[in-house]
């Protein structure tokens, strides 16, 4: 088994002693990351990549040094000694009837209105103490997040208004999307409730100055299989004869606009913006549904295999959608300068690699081409961009990347210069971190 999928059962708290290079003095703040810390409940192993208990890692960077702390999100699933609730891809052994999956709070982190949240898209966020990482519990925004409380793991912030936008996918009783806005002070408002005859798995969305932008791929669950106790992931069918729906939901309310296009599989979205009367959205496209399902359901054995995914740009103009390939190099976990949210961005940063495991960072300059960093490690995570100052140029800052080295079975925090992808500092942890998903950065330093 690849070492990045081994569990980390211990919780740590220490100053990182082994740092190569120099941590920039101007770089000050906290990187929060989350992912499955273990893929098992009691003695029951879990085969789905998405089902492991969420473990939060906190890297505090200040005064040229780095401290590390990790804590599990204290969910009922984490405390369970036996498997009582299924995951999205792991049914309870012997299960013969549908049960809602366990909220493992393992997919992304957000820091808004002073609250730190661990996110999982099928339920409410979990609120954590930003300093100790202690778990306060599920957060329902003072009762405003109702029902099952589905809250996407990919919220979007508007740099102009300071508002946070998000959505939740609804399968019962009527399929659709619930769209939300959270004020800078933390008050939630529901913007829209969209209904569809059929709704599939949708992981992400984007934000422009006018719209919430959804790319709804025809990956539809077979409800009969779920009702018989099957997992949600196993029940997914890709229906290429059906269209992908580009859905534009007005930020200030009103009827959504839907434009249909040939079927495609979208995993993550980078950014979107308005260009005259057009809407432009950049995303990761996965041409092979079966390959995607193997990554999710058989990740220990197949994660090293090459992937055919690519970075694409789609322009919604009138009643049609125009596709353009940005790069064919296999890549994932796209990021950019969040100050450019809702605006056209010049630079995209992605984990990349031709061999299967992503071992490099690729920087896309949408005007001049791409820059590929030298190989960094056996596995390279999501690159988070941090600007040098609030008014710095778009690529004037740093990329924070967590990597894994198989030979030493240890993980590192690597600080890259975002301008040329040169390595400025490498902070070696005393242990490994299991494969993680997403994270966020705040200038706040824990007290």
Beta strands, then each sheet from edge to edge (+ up, - down):
strand 1: 13-15
strand 2: 18-21
strand 3: 29-38
strand 4: 40-41
strand 5: 44-45
strand 6: 53-62
strand 7: 65-72
strand 8: 108-112
strand 9: 115-119
strand 10: 125-128
strand 11: 135-139
strand 12: 156-157
strand 13: 164-170
strand 14: 176-182
strand 15: 188-195
strand 16: 206-207
strand 17: 211-216
strand 18: 219-221
strand 19: 236-238
strand 20: 244-250
strand 21: 257-261
strand 22: 266-275
strand 23: 278-285
strand 24: 310-317
strand 25: 320-327
strand 26: 331-335
strand 27: 347-352
strand 28: 360-365
strand 29: 369-372
strand 30: 379-380
strand 31: 384-387
strand 32: 397-405
strand 33: 410-417
strand 34: 423-428
strand 35: 438-442
sheet 1: 1+ 7- 6+ 3- 35+
sheet 2: 2+ 34- 33+ 32- 30+
sheet 3: 2+ 34- 33+ 32- 31+
sheet 4: 4+ 5-
sheet 5: 8+ 9- 10+ 11-
sheet 6: 12+ 13- 14+ 15-
sheet 7: 16+ 17- 20+ 21-
sheet 8: 18+ 19-
sheet 9: 22+ 23- 24+ 25-
sheet 10: 26+ 27- 28+ 29-
end
